[in-house]
Amino acid sequence: MKRISIKVNAKINLSLDITGVREDGYHNLDMLMSSVDVFDIITAQKSDKSQVTMDGQVVEANNTAVKALALLQEKFNIAMNVDIVKGIPFSAGMGGSSADASGVFFCASKLFGISIGEMMPLALKVGCDVPYMIFGGAARVQGVGEIITPVEIQPLTLVIAQKTVGSSTKDIYKKYDEAGGERAEGKKYFNALERGAVMLNPQIANAKTDLLKFTQSVFMTGSGSAYVGVFDNDEKAQQCLESLQGYVFCKLAHTKPQGIEIIVQE
């Protein structure tokens, strides 16, 4: 195989709890995550020199896909040309950057016959969501992202709405450390980072206000800024979607059983 093209699905956090802070400063997490049908398309082929382009532009070294490629090249002495077409919104808490890195690892596995298991330590170096994103589906993710337990959930109909771009994940965790966050307390949907995210950028909560007009099941995903509303059916979700005006991103979506889908391999 010389070339592969894949869809890498976004994720949402149905719940996100923080159970403590480690000595190295990283937060211990306990999350329920699911893939959704919002995706980036990644095409990779074997090459003599690694390069990543995104929406037609060469991307810089701090990009997660570039970091993933660099780690692969260092450990396995491989190179790929990777092209990414973005469909996952930026700074939304939907794992867009992690999706791109996970896609790079998946493509390398297929093109060079490297097992995913060998890549997991590298994936965790790029980001805590990257190992989960390679597999996707519904899973409980704990620790700093290294403990992944598949679970079963009912298929969900969703409206995902991002009113404005949020603050950096680093700043949101810092604000959580200062101000604390919502606790689980038996709630089905919750996010410990929401309080800090809204304190840093109150405008993101406008999405929550708009979604609550149509459903009481509303939660922020990841470190924001997107909010998710859960609906009984597509018709109700569509009514909500049509009411949303002036959004950076809004979409009727559904949960998916996998994180990555192969489009073409040749």
Contacts in CASP RR format, 6 or more apart in sequence:
PFRMAT RR
TARGET T0000
AUTHOR 0000-0000-0000
METHOD contacts of the structure
MODEL  1
MKRISIKVNAKINLSLDITGVREDGYHNLDMLMSSVDVFDIITAQKSDKS
QVTMDGQVVEANNTAVKALALLQEKFNIAMNVDIVKGIPFSAGMGGSSAD
ASGVFFCASKLFGISIGEMMPLALKVGCDVPYMIFGGAARVQGVGEIITP
VEIQPLTLVIAQKTVGSSTKDIYKKYDEAGGERAEGKKYFNALERGAVML
NPQIANAKTDLLKFTQSVFMTGSGSAYVGVFDNDEKAQQCLESLQGYVFC
KLAHTKPQGIEIIVQE
1 110 0 8 1.000
1 111 0 8 1.000
1 265 0 8 1.000
1 266 0 8 1.000
2 45 0 8 1.000
2 46 0 8 1.000
2 111 0 8 1.000
2 266 0 8 1.000
3 43 0 8 1.000
3 44 0 8 1.000
3 45 0 8 1.000
3 46 0 8 1.000
3 111 0 8 1.000
3 264 0 8 1.000
3 265 0 8 1.000
3 266 0 8 1.000
4 43 0 8 1.000
4 44 0 8 1.000
4 45 0 8 1.000
4 107 0 8 1.000
4 110 0 8 1.000
4 111 0 8 1.000
4 262 0 8 1.000
4 264 0 8 1.000
4 265 0 8 1.000
4 266 0 8 1.000
5 41 0 8 1.000
5 42 0 8 1.000
5 43 0 8 1.000
5 44 0 8 1.000
5 262 0 8 1.000
5 263 0 8 1.000
5 264 0 8 1.000
5 265 0 8 1.000
6 41 0 8 1.000
6 42 0 8 1.000
6 43 0 8 1.000
6 103 0 8 1.000
6 106 0 8 1.000
6 107 0 8 1.000
6 260 0 8 1.000
6 261 0 8 1.000
6 262 0 8 1.000
6 263 0 8 1.000
7 39 0 8 1.000
7 40 0 8 1.000
7 41 0 8 1.000
7 260 0 8 1.000
7 261 0 8 1.000
7 263 0 8 1.000
8 39 0 8 1.000
8 40 0 8 1.000
8 41 0 8 1.000
8 42 0 8 1.000
8 88 0 8 1.000
8 99 0 8 1.000
8 100 0 8 1.000
8 102 0 8 1.000
8 103 0 8 1.000
8 106 0 8 1.000
8 133 0 8 1.000
8 259 0 8 1.000
8 260 0 8 1.000
9 35 0 8 1.000
9 36 0 8 1.000
9 37 0 8 1.000
9 38 0 8 1.000
9 39 0 8 1.000
9 99 0 8 1.000
9 136 0 8 1.000
9 256 0 8 1.000
9 258 0 8 1.000
9 259 0 8 1.000
9 260 0 8 1.000
9 261 0 8 1.000
10 35 0 8 1.000
10 36 0 8 1.000
10 38 0 8 1.000
10 39 0 8 1.000
10 88 0 8 1.000
10 94 0 8 1.000
10 95 0 8 1.000
10 96 0 8 1.000
10 99 0 8 1.000
11 33 0 8 1.000
11 34 0 8 1.000
11 35 0 8 1.000
11 36 0 8 1.000
11 94 0 8 1.000
11 95 0 8 1.000
11 98 0 8 1.000
11 99 0 8 1.000
11 129 0 8 1.000
11 132 0 8 1.000
11 133 0 8 1.000
11 136 0 8 1.000
11 221 0 8 1.000
11 259 0 8 1.000
12 33 0 8 1.000
12 34 0 8 1.000
12 36 0 8 1.000
12 94 0 8 1.000
12 158 0 8 1.000
12 160 0 8 1.000
12 221 0 8 1.000
12 222 0 8 1.000
12 228 0 8 1.000
12 255 0 8 1.000
13 31 0 8 1.000
13 32 0 8 1.000
13 33 0 8 1.000
13 93 0 8 1.000
13 191 0 8 1.000
13 219 0 8 1.000
13 221 0 8 1.000
13 222 0 8 1.000
14 32 0 8 1.000
14 33 0 8 1.000
14 34 0 8 1.000
14 153 0 8 1.000
14 188 0 8 1.000
14 189 0 8 1.000
14 219 0 8 1.000
15 30 0 8 1.000
15 31 0 8 1.000
15 32 0 8 1.000
15 184 0 8 1.000
15 187 0 8 1.000
15 188 0 8 1.000
15 189 0 8 1.000
15 190 0 8 1.000
15 191 0 8 1.000
15 219 0 8 1.000
16 29 0 8 1.000
16 31 0 8 1.000
16 190 0 8 1.000
16 191 0 8 1.000
16 192 0 8 1.000
16 193 0 8 1.000
16 222 0 8 1.000
17 29 0 8 1.000
17 30 0 8 1.000
17 31 0 8 1.000
17 183 0 8 1.000
17 184 0 8 1.000
17 190 0 8 1.000
17 192 0 8 1.000
18 27 0 8 1.000
18 28 0 8 1.000
18 29 0 8 1.000
18 30 0 8 1.000
18 176 0 8 1.000
18 181 0 8 1.000
18 192 0 8 1.000
18 193 0 8 1.000
19 28 0 8 1.000
19 29 0 8 1.000
19 30 0 8 1.000
19 143 0 8 1.000
20 27 0 8 1.000
20 28 0 8 1.000
21 27 0 8 1.000
21 28 0 8 1.000
21 177 0 8 1.000
22 28 0 8 1.000
22 144 0 8 1.000
26 128 0 8 1.000
26 144 0 8 1.000
27 144 0 8 1.000
27 173 0 8 1.000
27 176 0 8 1.000
28 142 0 8 1.000
28 143 0 8 1.000
28 144 0 8 1.000
29 128 0 8 1.000
29 141 0 8 1.000
29 142 0 8 1.000
29 143 0 8 1.000
29 144 0 8 1.000
29 145 0 8 1.000
30 140 0 8 1.000
30 141 0 8 1.000
30 142 0 8 1.000
30 143 0 8 1.000
31 140 0 8 1.000
31 141 0 8 1.000
31 142 0 8 1.000
32 138 0 8 1.000
32 139 0 8 1.000
32 140 0 8 1.000
32 141 0 8 1.000
32 151 0 8 1.000
32 153 0 8 1.000
33 132 0 8 1.000
33 136 0 8 1.000
33 137 0 8 1.000
33 138 0 8 1.000
33 139 0 8 1.000
33 140 0 8 1.000
33 141 0 8 1.000
34 136 0 8 1.000
34 137 0 8 1.000
34 138 0 8 1.000
34 139 0 8 1.000
34 153 0 8 1.000
34 156 0 8 1.000
34 255 0 8 1.000
34 256 0 8 1.000
35 136 0 8 1.000
35 137 0 8 1.000
35 138 0 8 1.000
35 255 0 8 1.000
35 256 0 8 1.000
35 257 0 8 1.000
35 258 0 8 1.000
35 259 0 8 1.000
36 94 0 8 1.000
36 158 0 8 1.000
36 160 0 8 1.000
36 253 0 8 1.000
36 254 0 8 1.000
36 255 0 8 1.000
36 256 0 8 1.000
37 253 0 8 1.000
37 254 0 8 1.000
37 256 0 8 1.000
38 87 0 8 1.000
38 88 0 8 1.000
38 89 0 8 1.000
38 94 0 8 1.000
38 160 0 8 1.000
38 251 0 8 1.000
38 253 0 8 1.000
39 87 0 8 1.000
39 88 0 8 1.000
39 99 0 8 1.000
39 261 0 8 1.000
40 84 0 8 1.000
40 85 0 8 1.000
40 86 0 8 1.000
40 87 0 8 1.000
40 88 0 8 1.000
40 96 0 8 1.000
40 99 0 8 1.000
40 100 0 8 1.000
41 84 0 8 1.000
41 85 0 8 1.000
41 87 0 8 1.000
41 263 0 8 1.000
42 82 0 8 1.000
42 83 0 8 1.000
42 84 0 8 1.000
42 85 0 8 1.000
42 100 0 8 1.000
42 103 0 8 1.000
42 104 0 8 1.000
42 107 0 8 1.000
43 82 0 8 1.000
43 83 0 8 1.000
44 80 0 8 1.000
44 81 0 8 1.000
44 82 0 8 1.000
44 83 0 8 1.000
44 103 0 8 1.000
44 104 0 8 1.000
44 107 0 8 1.000
44 108 0 8 1.000
44 111 0 8 1.000
45 80 0 8 1.000
45 81 0 8 1.000
45 111 0 8 1.000
46 78 0 8 1.000
46 79 0 8 1.000
46 80 0 8 1.000
46 111 0 8 1.000
46 112 0 8 1.000
47 79 0 8 1.000
47 80 0 8 1.000
47 81 0 8 1.000
48 79 0 8 1.000
49 79 0 8 1.000
50 69 0 8 1.000
50 70 0 8 1.000
50 73 0 8 1.000
50 79 0 8 1.000
50 80 0 8 1.000
50 81 0 8 1.000
50 82 0 8 1.000
51 58 0 8 1.000
51 81 0 8 1.000
51 82 0 8 1.000
52 58 0 8 1.000
52 59 0 8 1.000
52 63 0 8 1.000
52 65 0 8 1.000
52 66 0 8 1.000
52 69 0 8 1.000
52 82 0 8 1.000
52 83 0 8 1.000
52 84 0 8 1.000
52 104 0 8 1.000
53 59 0 8 1.000
53 81 0 8 1.000
53 82 0 8 1.000
53 83 0 8 1.000
53 84 0 8 1.000
54 63 0 8 1.000
54 65 0 8 1.000
54 83 0 8 1.000
54 84 0 8 1.000
54 85 0 8 1.000
54 86 0 8 1.000
54 100 0 8 1.000
55 84 0 8 1.000
55 85 0 8 1.000
55 86 0 8 1.000
56 83 0 8 1.000
59 65 0 8 1.000
59 66 0 8 1.000
59 84 0 8 1.000
60 66 0 8 1.000
61 67 0 8 1.000
61 70 0 8 1.000
63 97 0 8 1.000
63 100 0 8 1.000
64 97 0 8 1.000
64 98 0 8 1.000
64 100 0 8 1.000
64 101 0 8 1.000
64 126 0 8 1.000
64 127 0 8 1.000
64 130 0 8 1.000
65 82 0 8 1.000
65 84 0 8 1.000
65 100 0 8 1.000
65 101 0 8 1.000
65 103 0 8 1.000
65 104 0 8 1.000
67 101 0 8 1.000
67 125 0 8 1.000
67 126 0 8 1.000
68 100 0 8 1.000
68 101 0 8 1.000
68 103 0 8 1.000
68 104 0 8 1.000
68 105 0 8 1.000
68 122 0 8 1.000
68 123 0 8 1.000
68 126 0 8 1.000
68 130 0 8 1.000
69 79 0 8 1.000
69 80 0 8 1.000
69 82 0 8 1.000
69 104 0 8 1.000
71 122 0 8 1.000
71 125 0 8 1.000
71 126 0 8 1.000
72 78 0 8 1.000
72 80 0 8 1.000
72 104 0 8 1.000
72 105 0 8 1.000
72 108 0 8 1.000
72 119 0 8 1.000
72 122 0 8 1.000
73 79 0 8 1.000
75 122 0 8 1.000
76 108 0 8 1.000
76 112 0 8 1.000
76 114 0 8 1.000
78 108 0 8 1.000
78 111 0 8 1.000
78 112 0 8 1.000
78 114 0 8 1.000
80 104 0 8 1.000
80 107 0 8 1.000
80 108 0 8 1.000
80 111 0 8 1.000
82 104 0 8 1.000
82 107 0 8 1.000
84 100 0 8 1.000
88 94 0 8 1.000
88 95 0 8 1.000
88 96 0 8 1.000
88 99 0 8 1.000
89 96 0 8 1.000
89 162 0 8 1.000
89 226 0 8 1.000
89 248 0 8 1.000
89 249 0 8 1.000
90 96 0 8 1.000
90 165 0 8 1.000
91 165 0 8 1.000
91 166 0 8 1.000
91 168 0 8 1.000
91 224 0 8 1.000
91 225 0 8 1.000
92 160 0 8 1.000
92 162 0 8 1.000
92 221 0 8 1.000
92 224 0 8 1.000
92 225 0 8 1.000
92 226 0 8 1.000
92 249 0 8 1.000
93 221 0 8 1.000
93 222 0 8 1.000
93 223 0 8 1.000
93 224 0 8 1.000
93 225 0 8 1.000
93 226 0 8 1.000
94 160 0 8 1.000
94 221 0 8 1.000
94 222 0 8 1.000
94 226 0 8 1.000
95 129 0 8 1.000
95 133 0 8 1.000
95 222 0 8 1.000
98 126 0 8 1.000
98 127 0 8 1.000
98 129 0 8 1.000
98 130 0 8 1.000
98 132 0 8 1.000
98 133 0 8 1.000
99 133 0 8 1.000
101 123 0 8 1.000
101 126 0 8 1.000
101 127 0 8 1.000
101 130 0 8 1.000
101 133 0 8 1.000
102 123 0 8 1.000
102 130 0 8 1.000
102 131 0 8 1.000
102 133 0 8 1.000
102 134 0 8 1.000
102 259 0 8 1.000
102 260 0 8 1.000
103 133 0 8 1.000
103 134 0 8 1.000
103 260 0 8 1.000
105 116 0 8 1.000
105 119 0 8 1.000
105 122 0 8 1.000
105 123 0 8 1.000
105 130 0 8 1.000
105 134 0 8 1.000
106 116 0 8 1.000
106 134 0 8 1.000
106 260 0 8 1.000
108 114 0 8 1.000
108 119 0 8 1.000
109 115 0 8 1.000
109 116 0 8 1.000
109 119 0 8 1.000
110 262 0 8 1.000
110 265 0 8 1.000
116 134 0 8 1.000
119 134 0 8 1.000
120 131 0 8 1.000
120 146 0 8 1.000
123 130 0 8 1.000
123 131 0 8 1.000
123 134 0 8 1.000
124 130 0 8 1.000
124 131 0 8 1.000
124 144 0 8 1.000
124 145 0 8 1.000
124 146 0 8 1.000
128 144 0 8 1.000
128 145 0 8 1.000
129 141 0 8 1.000
129 145 0 8 1.000
131 145 0 8 1.000
131 146 0 8 1.000
131 148 0 8 1.000
132 139 0 8 1.000
132 141 0 8 1.000
132 145 0 8 1.000
132 148 0 8 1.000
133 259 0 8 1.000
133 260 0 8 1.000
134 259 0 8 1.000
134 260 0 8 1.000
135 148 0 8 1.000
135 150 0 8 1.000
135 258 0 8 1.000
135 259 0 8 1.000
136 256 0 8 1.000
136 258 0 8 1.000
136 259 0 8 1.000
136 260 0 8 1.000
137 150 0 8 1.000
137 255 0 8 1.000
137 256 0 8 1.000
137 257 0 8 1.000
137 258 0 8 1.000
137 259 0 8 1.000
138 150 0 8 1.000
138 151 0 8 1.000
138 152 0 8 1.000
138 153 0 8 1.000
138 255 0 8 1.000
138 257 0 8 1.000
139 148 0 8 1.000
139 149 0 8 1.000
139 150 0 8 1.000
139 151 0 8 1.000
140 148 0 8 1.000
140 149 0 8 1.000
140 151 0 8 1.000
141 147 0 8 1.000
141 148 0 8 1.000
141 149 0 8 1.000
142 149 0 8 1.000
153 255 0 8 1.000
155 254 0 8 1.000
155 255 0 8 1.000
156 230 0 8 1.000
156 254 0 8 1.000
156 255 0 8 1.000
157 230 0 8 1.000
157 231 0 8 1.000
157 232 0 8 1.000
157 233 0 8 1.000
157 234 0 8 1.000
157 236 0 8 1.000
157 237 0 8 1.000
157 252 0 8 1.000
157 254 0 8 1.000
158 228 0 8 1.000
158 229 0 8 1.000
158 230 0 8 1.000
158 231 0 8 1.000
158 237 0 8 1.000
158 252 0 8 1.000
158 253 0 8 1.000
158 254 0 8 1.000
158 255 0 8 1.000
159 211 0 8 1.000
159 214 0 8 1.000
159 228 0 8 1.000
159 229 0 8 1.000
159 231 0 8 1.000
159 237 0 8 1.000
159 240 0 8 1.000
159 241 0 8 1.000
159 244 0 8 1.000
159 250 0 8 1.000
159 251 0 8 1.000
159 252 0 8 1.000
159 253 0 8 1.000
160 221 0 8 1.000
160 226 0 8 1.000
160 227 0 8 1.000
160 228 0 8 1.000
160 229 0 8 1.000
160 249 0 8 1.000
160 250 0 8 1.000
160 251 0 8 1.000
160 253 0 8 1.000
161 207 0 8 1.000
161 210 0 8 1.000
161 211 0 8 1.000
161 226 0 8 1.000
161 227 0 8 1.000
161 228 0 8 1.000
161 229 0 8 1.000
161 244 0 8 1.000
161 247 0 8 1.000
161 249 0 8 1.000
161 250 0 8 1.000
162 204 0 8 1.000
162 207 0 8 1.000
162 224 0 8 1.000
162 225 0 8 1.000
162 226 0 8 1.000
162 227 0 8 1.000
162 247 0 8 1.000
162 248 0 8 1.000
162 249 0 8 1.000
162 250 0 8 1.000
163 203 0 8 1.000
163 204 0 8 1.000
163 206 0 8 1.000
163 207 0 8 1.000
163 210 0 8 1.000
163 225 0 8 1.000
163 246 0 8 1.000
163 247 0 8 1.000
163 248 0 8 1.000
164 201 0 8 1.000
164 203 0 8 1.000
164 204 0 8 1.000
164 206 0 8 1.000
164 225 0 8 1.000
164 248 0 8 1.000
165 225 0 8 1.000
165 248 0 8 1.000
166 197 0 8 1.000
166 200 0 8 1.000
166 201 0 8 1.000
166 204 0 8 1.000
166 224 0 8 1.000
166 225 0 8 1.000
167 197 0 8 1.000
167 200 0 8 1.000
167 201 0 8 1.000
167 223 0 8 1.000
167 225 0 8 1.000
169 223 0 8 1.000
171 200 0 8 1.000
172 193 0 8 1.000
172 196 0 8 1.000
172 197 0 8 1.000
172 200 0 8 1.000
172 223 0 8 1.000
172 224 0 8 1.000
173 193 0 8 1.000
173 223 0 8 1.000
175 195 0 8 1.000
175 196 0 8 1.000
175 197 0 8 1.000
175 199 0 8 1.000
175 200 0 8 1.000
176 192 0 8 1.000
176 193 0 8 1.000
176 195 0 8 1.000
176 196 0 8 1.000
179 195 0 8 1.000
179 196 0 8 1.000
179 199 0 8 1.000
180 192 0 8 1.000
180 195 0 8 1.000
180 196 0 8 1.000
181 192 0 8 1.000
181 193 0 8 1.000
181 194 0 8 1.000
181 195 0 8 1.000
181 196 0 8 1.000
182 190 0 8 1.000
182 191 0 8 1.000
182 192 0 8 1.000
182 194 0 8 1.000
182 195 0 8 1.000
183 190 0 8 1.000
183 192 0 8 1.000
184 190 0 8 1.000
184 192 0 8 1.000
188 217 0 8 1.000
189 217 0 8 1.000
189 218 0 8 1.000
189 219 0 8 1.000
189 230 0 8 1.000
190 219 0 8 1.000
191 219 0 8 1.000
191 220 0 8 1.000
191 221 0 8 1.000
191 222 0 8 1.000
193 220 0 8 1.000
193 222 0 8 1.000
193 223 0 8 1.000
193 224 0 8 1.000
194 219 0 8 1.000
194 220 0 8 1.000
194 224 0 8 1.000
197 204 0 8 1.000
197 220 0 8 1.000
197 223 0 8 1.000
197 224 0 8 1.000
197 225 0 8 1.000
198 204 0 8 1.000
198 205 0 8 1.000
201 225 0 8 1.000
204 220 0 8 1.000
204 224 0 8 1.000
204 225 0 8 1.000
204 227 0 8 1.000
205 227 0 8 1.000
207 225 0 8 1.000
207 226 0 8 1.000
207 227 0 8 1.000
207 247 0 8 1.000
208 218 0 8 1.000
208 220 0 8 1.000
208 227 0 8 1.000
210 240 0 8 1.000
210 243 0 8 1.000
210 244 0 8 1.000
211 218 0 8 1.000
211 227 0 8 1.000
211 228 0 8 1.000
211 229 0 8 1.000
211 240 0 8 1.000
212 218 0 8 1.000
213 240 0 8 1.000
213 243 0 8 1.000
214 229 0 8 1.000
214 231 0 8 1.000
214 236 0 8 1.000
214 239 0 8 1.000
214 240 0 8 1.000
214 243 0 8 1.000
215 229 0 8 1.000
215 230 0 8 1.000
215 231 0 8 1.000
215 236 0 8 1.000
215 240 0 8 1.000
217 229 0 8 1.000
217 230 0 8 1.000
218 227 0 8 1.000
218 228 0 8 1.000
218 229 0 8 1.000
218 230 0 8 1.000
219 227 0 8 1.000
219 228 0 8 1.000
219 229 0 8 1.000
220 226 0 8 1.000
220 227 0 8 1.000
220 228 0 8 1.000
221 227 0 8 1.000
221 228 0 8 1.000
226 249 0 8 1.000
229 240 0 8 1.000
231 237 0 8 1.000
231 240 0 8 1.000
234 252 0 8 1.000
237 252 0 8 1.000
238 252 0 8 1.000
241 250 0 8 1.000
241 251 0 8 1.000
241 252 0 8 1.000
244 250 0 8 1.000
END
